[in-house]
Amino acid sequence: MNRNQVQPLLLLLAAAALTGPLSAQTRSQEPPKEPAKVERVKQPPKQAAPAGEVRKPEAPKMDAPKADSPNAEKREIAKKAAHFESVHRDRIARIDRLIAIYTAKGDRAKVTELEALRESQMKRHDNAMEGFRKQIGSDDWGRFEKEIKGPGERAQKVREKQEKPARPAGKN
């Protein structure tokens, strides 16, 4: 055989030898096995209560305040009031910012519209807070107002620690 004829023949044989085992592996491969099924413990089905019997409610969740706690309801109302106050402050801040922007632009119509919107939001806030005050009671409302109106005790302590001495007037 000629040297020119041997090289292509060797290349073909080498290619066949390399691809043969690969194709054989893919053909004889088993399908993946299904994961083992976990057997669930069967619980007896819930039965409906007889007509004269009243079913006891299930145990309360752990994260919920206990219903027998005297302040649980007041605590929930205070949470709602605090959320309402937070939303109110965000809205008022946005309205005030828009009023400043439109005043700078000179758009008087938009400013009057925003001022009317601000007044209606303030009225809504006053009415809602009055309702919350009636639900919580005047004694607890004072404590609540102290918490939401002023800075918290922890925030005051942090600010006291961070206070820096005044800079001299001549230096930058």
Secondary structure, DSSP 4 states (H G I P E B T S, - for coil): --HHHHHHHHHHHHHHHHHHHHHHHHHSPPPPPPPPPPPPPPPPPPPPPPTTPPPPPPPPPSSSPPTTSTTHHHHHHHHHHHHHHHHHHHHHHHHHHHHHHHHHHT-HHHHHHHHHHHHHHHHHHHHHHHHHHHHH-HHHHHHHHHHHHS--HHHHHHHHHH--PPPPTT--
